[in-house]
Structures are given as C-alpha cells and as structure tokens.
Amino acid sequence: MIIRPVYNLLLLPDVTYYFKKDFFPEEDAARLEVGTEILFPFFKEEIEESEATVDDFYPIGMSARVESISEDDSLQIRTMERVDFADLELENCQIDATASIRTEVDDYPVEEEKSQFTKLRAALLKFVQNYQWGIWARSFILQRKNMYDLGSALSEYLNITPEEKYAIIETDSRRHRCELIENAINEFMEIAKVSNEAQEAQKGDQEQLYREAAIKKQIDYLQKELDEMHPENISDTRKFEKKIQECGMNPEAQREAEKVLNRMKQEGKDSHEYGLLYDYLDFVTSLSWKAPEFKPVDLDEAEKILDEDHYGLKKVKERIIQQMAVMTLNQKQYGSILLFVGAPGTGKTSIGQSIARALGREYVRISLGGIRDEAEIRGHRRTYVGAMPGQIMEGMKRCGVSNPVIVLDEVDKLAKDYGGDPASALLEVLDPEQNSTFTDHYMNVPYDLSNVLFVCTANSTDTIPEPLLNRMEVINFPGYTAIEKYHIAKKHLLPKAMETMGIQKKMMKVNDGALHKIIDEYTMESGVRGLKKQIDTLCRTAAVRLVKNEGETLSVTKSNLEEYLGRKQLHHDRKLSVKQPGVVTGLAWTQAGGEILFIESKLTEGEGKVIITGQLGDVMKESVQIALTLVKSLYPKESKVFEDHDLHIHVPEGAVPKDGPSAGVTLTTALASLITGKAVGTDYAMTGEVSLRGGVMPIGGLPEKLMAAQRAGITKVLIPADNEQDLDDVADEVKNKLEIIPVKKVTEVLKLVLK
C-alpha cells in the first residue's frame, strides 16, 4: 500500500481520476502496478512534505486502487471509500498510518439524486452554449455519470477554497454532500454570467479584433496569388503546404505535418519555436514517401559489376546473386538481412557499395561503432532541446529515395548505457515483418522501411546480442590467400594508388616479384588494408624520385623493393627448425587473420606447481587444467614426475593477450610430449578444443588458421573431425599444399605425432 498526501483536491468516492506517474515519489512510483492500493490523506495547508507534522493532516482521507497504467506513464485510479486515519506517524518523510472505512449516511434516494443531477446537467449545458468553448464543454459535461463525477471534474473551475473542498469530503450525509456540490456549481454559473455582462461592454473591442482577423484572411488570399505569380518569393508556409501535398505521405504523417504547419502559422516568425517547427517540416517533406517501382535485376550485369569491384569472394558473390534473383522473382524487396563477418580489410563495407551499383540503387553507409544511445537509431523526441532524427531516417533523407541499400557498419561495436540499448532499437529496423511501420521518435509517425536493402558488417559475432543476430544471415568473409592478394594488388590497389599520386603507367613499373614480396614480408592481415598502405607508401616514395629526376622511368623489383619501403617491419612465425619434447605448434585466429603459435612446456625441480605465462585468458587457463588432467589419466606412470617437479607452460609472444579453447589439443600434446620425452615433428600443427572425456571438439576460424599454417611452411595439420565440412570454405591453393588430418579423439593425435 502507498500513502500519498494531497492538497486542494476534491476526491470523492467511486470516481475515476487520472494522475501522472511522476506525481508520486520515485520509490513509490517504482512500486506502482495495476491493483496497487493507495491512501490519500489531505493536508490542511500547502506545505512541503519534508516539513509536515501529524497536526498538518485532516483526520479523514480517501482510499483508491490503480486500475491501469498507460505507456506514457498515466495512471487511471479509482477511488473507493472515505477512511478515518489513526496512529498516524511520520519518520524520515515516510508516512505510516492505520486506516478504517468511514460509515456513509445514505439518505439520498437514487431516483431523487438522479433527477437533481439531470436538472443540474441541463442547466450547465444551457450555460455553456453561450461560449466559444461550449462545444468542447458540452461533450465534457455529457460524459459525467453522477453528481460526484460532475463535482470532481469541475472542481478546479469552481470558486471553492481547499477548506470547502474538504468540507464536502468530510460530510457523512450523501444528500448534504450533493447539495454542497450543487451550490458550488450554481455559484460558478452566476459568477460567469456577471462576467459575461462585463464583457458585453467590451464588445466594440472584440468587433475590432474580428475585423482584424478578416483582414488577415484577405491578406492570406492575396499572398497566395502573389506566390503563384512569383514562385521564387514563396513564403515558408506556402512552400510546406505544397511539399506536403506532393511528397506522397501516408495519411497519419500528413495529419501530423498539417498540424505542425498550422502551429507554425499561428506562432509566426518571431516565435522561438518557429525554427524547430520549420526544421521538422523540412525534414519530413524531404523524405521520399512514395513506394518505388520495382526494376528487374540483370543478374549477368550484376555479376560483372561484383567481379569488377572485388576479386575472389566467390561464395559471398553467389549469395548476393541469389538474393537478387529472389527479389526479381518476387518483384519486391525480399529476403534475409545479410551480415558480413570477417577480418578488417576483406571488403565487407565496399561490397555493399557494389551491391547498390548492381541494383541501380542509392547507397547509404551508417557507422554504428561506439554508438551507445538508443536515440541515435530511433531519434530524439521533439520535446528535447536540440532534438534530431535517428541515423536511419537521416540516411533516408540524405539519399532521397525510399529503397536505398543501407550498410550498417560495425554492428558488433554497439555499446549501451543509461541512454538505452541501440542494439534493441535495431531489432525493429532489421525485421522485415516490423519495419514497414518504423516510427522515429523525432518524426512521431510511421515510415515504411520494407523497401530498403539492409546489409550489416562486423568483425565478429561474439558481441552481437542473440535476438539481433537471429534476424540476420551470417556470411563469413574468410580472408584472402596470397594469390588473391596478388591479383587484388595488381588489378585494383596499384592502379588506384598510381592514379591518386599522379603517376602515369609509363613512369613506373612494379613487377610480380615485388608484389609477392610486399604480400609475404610486409603485410600479415587477412584483408588488404595493410597491403594498400604499403603500396601507397611505395607510390609516394616513387613520386619523390620522379619529381627530383624528371623523365626517369622507375622499375620496382624484388631486389630493390627495400629502397622504396625500407626493411620489412613485420615477420611471420615460421615452422620450427628443430623438434623438441614439450614444444608443439598450434594455430590461432586473430582479428588480422590466422597465426601459428608455439606451446612451450618445461619441467623444473619443485613442489608440483603449475606456472602459466604468455598473457593467457581464463578460457585458455582452463584448457591447461583440462590438458593436465587428461595427460595424468592417459600416462599415469609418467605423470608421477609432476609430483616433485614444477611445470612451466609458456605461449609466445608474451606481450600479446591470448584466449580461447582451440589450443586444448595442442596443450595436451605438448604435455604428453614433455613427460614421454617424444618430440613432435616440426611439420605438424594442430587445433581443436578438448573435453575431459578426451574428445576433440570443433573450433572456429579454420580457413584463416590453415592459411597461417601454409604460410609458415607447415605441411600436416590436425583438425577436429566435426570441422571437416568447413574445408569447403578453404581456398584450393591452401588445401593442395597441406595434408589435413581430421581427428575425433586425443588418443588419435598422440598416437600419430608421438613416435
């Protein structure tokens, strides 16, 4: 139960009242729900709650119950009975009291009360018809059901003091209470009649006002004629009237726009709100509201465009062509929301631009990285100072059509704080079943996004909330092989860089050996962003030479590449030259692609401690514990060495954080190799999660890991048997150079490599 003191309110039994949620203190507001009981004690005087004492309250109050709570935090509360308060206490601004129902004196026959109410209502209806607001007041009065309802509804307009209001509540006699309400209403009507007589004396002034209004209408008409004669000087209101009619808004949006336009006319240019109203109308009328005519897609031409812009990515392009084919058959936008997932620089964002070009549509890119406020997606409500539409609708305005291709970039880097969860706001945007009535808070009217082709990009799906991920179809960008990088560099990156730097083809030639060296020794990521930077550096260095030695023709080869790029700054780990017990090669996935890593283990004199170094995360530390347990169970005799020796496990590079379960099989093999004294061949690399039962479980990032193995000179790779189907995503040039061995059990691995 909630106790909320009130002042100067006429609360009568069995009447519905409406309150805002913020009428209650925060802690009480949080407890409010349908059915919550409320007690309303009445203050004798207007006083701060914190300064109130027991003597400041009247002995009689009102009980009530919450009937409903609307979305805008409005409460519908039904009063019940008058109550007597006893043992009323105040402590730390909290009110505690015992309430008992006060007996009513039912001395007013129902028929007599109803007859008196009907007479009073008729008198009120006759009274209000003399006023301009009478139409509104008439419907307001007709909604009242009884004398209590009428008195409560009119209480704020009646000429009665807070003491007189309490006197009405306090009286036990129903007849007397109704008479007090009736007297107050009759007094109100008499006072208003006297005021009317006084206003009649000012009739001359009012006539002047009417004349002024008539003149304004004439000016309006003449202005309209002038606007038609001189369209370049058209006023703001006329301009927006025309745009509202022509832009093809839905009925709801048109009603809202006309409402704002009328308000803009009333406010005038000198009003401080004029600019806000202007900005709103300018925004909604600049949007394209008309449903576009669907144009069939030429799939052959689309394939040609995709191949022109991007080399490789065969499966990605196939899926995009499938989407276009489905759209052509349905004659409308249809199909899943595509989510491109892959390492940076693999072409996720740029392929969105190619899709737009292939479809003949406008292209909009929206970066979601770091967005933490829901309003960035849904917009701000116009009640806020500096309110703006969300990025989705801003993008729709920018492109000027209703069917663009919108790329939502870095969807995995959304954040959230007290401003809301933007990922949740995207749920509606990316749901084809819901986005036909997407409502931006700034616009406050629905807009159809169902004709928009949304494409999302991410580096990883780990941080994307599950409900959002379920609305999208994940398409993996596996990264480029060395051969693919070579073709991309030769066909796209180098010509573009030379054009940007102002280098003509005849001025500089870069041979294939130089390109291969750049790829192998100066870059390390799955994408081509680092490769582009190196080629740009090459061209800038060449530009300096060309300017200093005018007319010279440069030839960049493998042997003189260092003159342009300097010595290589990066190096990839190569396979071990010498095998050693306790050292095994593993495979890891990074944001930049795949890498090999070495699991190193040593035994030293000690007390059975386990030392782990190399910036390992919690998951990888747990993998160490699982591997240790497995080895102890598989090699009980050899494992006794752990009792009087310390075990040190290290994973280079020490400064680079590492985590994930896929090193489980590598750790197990390293420990088994250490205690058995059998070294694992340097040609072997492995990846896979292990279970306590000795099973080898599937992992992610297999294409990138196999690329790394091939690049490092590894020839044999052990993978989980469940990942065999992922080999379809691996380039043939990588698979042809590797012997890939699927395994199901750790024992299979140990039997194979420990010889």
Residue, then its C-alpha position, 0 to 999 in steps of 0.5 A: m500500500i502507498i500513502r500519498p498526501v494531497y492538497n486542494l483536491l476534491l476526491l470523492p468516492d467511486v470516481t475515476y481520476y487520472f494522475k501522472k506517474d511522476f506525481f508520486p515519489e520515485e520509490d513509490a512510483a517504482r512500486l506502482e502496478v495495476g491493483t496497487e492500493i493507495l491512501f490519500p490523506f489531505f493536508k490542511e495547508e500547502i506545505e512541503e512534505s519534508e516539513a509536515t507534522v501529524d497536526d498538518f493532516y485532516p483526520i479523514g482521507m480517501s482510499a483508491r486502487v490503480e486500475s491501469i497504467s498507460e505507456d506514457d506513464s498515466l495512471q487511471i485510479r479509482t477511488m473507493e471509500r472515505v477512511d478515518f486515519a489513526d496512529l498516524e506517524l511520520e519518520n524520515c518523510q515516510i508516512d505510516a498510518t492505520a486506516s478504517i472505512r468511514t460509515e456513509v449516511d445514505d439518505y439520498p434516494v437514487e431516483e431523487e439524486k438522479s433527477q437533481f443531477t439531470k436538472l443540474r446537467a441541463a442547466l450547465l449545458k444551457f450555460v455553456q452554449n453561450y461560449q466559444w468553448g461550449i462545444w468542447a464543454r458540452s461533450f465534457i459535461l455529457q460524459r459525467k455519470n453522477m453528481y460526484d463525477l460532475g463535482s470532481a471534474l469541475s472542481e478546479y473551475l469552481n470558486i471553492t477554497p481547499e477548506e470547502k473542498y474538504a468540507i464536502i469530503e468530510t460530510d457523512s450525509r450523501r444528500h448534504r454532500c450533493e447539495l454542497i456540490e450543487n451550490a458550488i456549481n450554481e455559484f460558478m454559473e452566476i459568477a460567469k454570467v456577471s462576467n459575461e455582462a462585463q464583457e458585453a461592454q467590451k464588445g466594440d473591442q472584440e468587433q475590432l479584433y474580428r475585423e482584424a482577423a478578416i483582414k488577415k484572411q484577405i491578406d492570406y488570399l492575396q499572398k497566395e496569388l502573389d506566390e503563384m505569380h512569383p514562385e521564387n518569393i514563396s513564403d515558408t508556409r506556402k512552400f510546406e503546404k505544397k511539399i506536403q501535398e506532393c511528397g506522397m505521405n501516408p495519411e497519419a504523417q500528413r495529419e501530423a505535418e498539417k498540424v505542425l504547419n498550422r502551429m507554425k502559422q499561428e506562432g509566426k516568425d518571431s516565435h522561438e519555436y518557429g525554427l524547430l517547427y520549420d526544421y521538422l517540416d523540412f525534414v519530413t517533406s524531404l523524405s521520399w514517401k512514395a513506394p518505388e517501382f520495382k526494376p528487374v535485376d540483370l543478374d549477368e550485369a550484376e555479376k560483372i559489376l561484383d567481379e569488377d569491384h572485388y576479386g575472389l569472394k566467390k561464395v559471398k558473390e553467389r549469395i548476393i546473386q541469389q538474393m537478387a534473383v529472389m527479389t526479381l522473382n518476387q518483384k519486391q524487396y525480399g529476403s534475409i538481412l545479410l551480415f558480413v563477418g570477417a577480418p578488417g580489410t576483406g571488403k565487407t563495407s565496399i561490397g555493399q557499395s557494389i551491391a547498390r551499383a548492381l541494383g541501380r540503387e542509392y547507397v547509404r553507409i551508417s557507422l554504428g561503432g561506439i554508438r551507445d544511445e538508443a536515440e541515435i537509431r530511433g531519434h530524439r523526441r521533439t520535446y528535447v532541446g536540440a532534438m534530431p532524427g535517428q541515423i536511419m531516417e537521416g540516411m533516408k533523407r540524405c539519399g532521397v529515395s525510399n529503397p536505398v541499400i543501407v550498410l550498417d557498419e560495425v554492428d558488433k561495436l554497439a555499446k549501451d548505457y543509461g541512454g538505452d540499448p541501440a542494439s534493441a532499437l535495431l531489432e525493429v529496423l532489421d525485421p522485415e515483418q516490423n519495419s514497414t511501420f518504423t516510427d522515429h521518435y523525432m518524426n512521431v509517425p510511421y515510415d515504411l522501411s520494407n523497401v530498403l536493402f539492409v546489409c550489416t558488417a562486423n568483425s565478429t559475432d561474439t558481441i552481437p546480442e542473440p535476438l539481433l543476430n537471429r534476424m540476420e544471415v551470417i556470411n563469413f568473409p574468410g580472408y584472402t590467400a596470397i594469390e588473391k592478394y596478388h591479383i587484388a594488388k595488381k588489378h585494383l590497389l596499384p592502379k588506384a594508388m598510381e592514379t591518386m599520386g599522379i603517376q602515369k603507367k609509363m613512369m613506373k613499373v612494379n613487377d610480380g616479384a615485388l608484389h609477392k614480396i610486399i604480400d609475404e614480408y610486409t603485410m600479415e592481415s587477412g584483408v588488404r588494408g595493410l597491403k594498400k598502405q604499403i603500396d601507397t607508401l611505395c607510390r609516394t616514395a616513387a613520386v619523390r624520385l620522379v619529381k627530383n629526376e624528371g623523365e626517369t622511368l622507375s622499375v620496382t623489383k624484388s631486389n630493390l623493393e627495400e629502397y622504396l619501403g625500407r626493411k620489412q617491419l613485420h615477420h611471420d612465425r615460421k615452422l620450427s627448425v628443430k623438434q623438441p619434447g614439450v614444444v608443439t605448434g598450434l594455430a590461432w585466429t586473430q582479428a588480422g587473420g590466422e597465426i601459428l603459435f608455439i606451446e612451450s612446456k618445461l619441467t623444473e625441480g619443485e613442489g608440483k606447481v603449475i606456472i602459466t605465462g604468455q598473457l593467457g585468458d581464463v578460457m585458455k587457463e582452463s584448457v591447461q587444467i583440462a590438458l593436465t588432467l587428461v595427460k595424468s589419466l592417459y600416462p599415469k606412470e609418467s605423470k608421477v614426475f609432476e609430483d616433485h617437479d614444477l611445470h612451466i607452460h609458456v605461449p609466445e609472444g608474451a606481450v600479446p593477450k591470448d584466449g580461447p579453447s582451440a589450443g586444448v589439443t595442442l596443450t595436451t600434446a605438448l604435455a604428453s610430449l614433455i613427460t614421454g620425452k617424444a618430440v613432435g615433428t616440426d611439420y605438424a600443427m594442430t587445433g581443436e578444443v578438448s573435453l575431459r572425456g578426451g574428445v576433440m571438439p570443433i573450433g572456429g576460424l579454420p580457413e584463416k588458421l590453415m592459411a597461417a599454417q601454409r604460410a609458415g611452411i607447415t605441411k600436416v595439420l590436425i583438425p577436429a573431425d566435426n570441422e571437416q565440412d568447413l574445408d569447403d570454405v578453404a581456398d584450393e591453393v591452401k588445401n593442395k599444399l597441406e595434408i589435413i588430418p581430421v581427428k575425433k579423439v586425443t588418443e588419435v593425435l598422440k598416437l600419430v605425432l608421438k613416435 
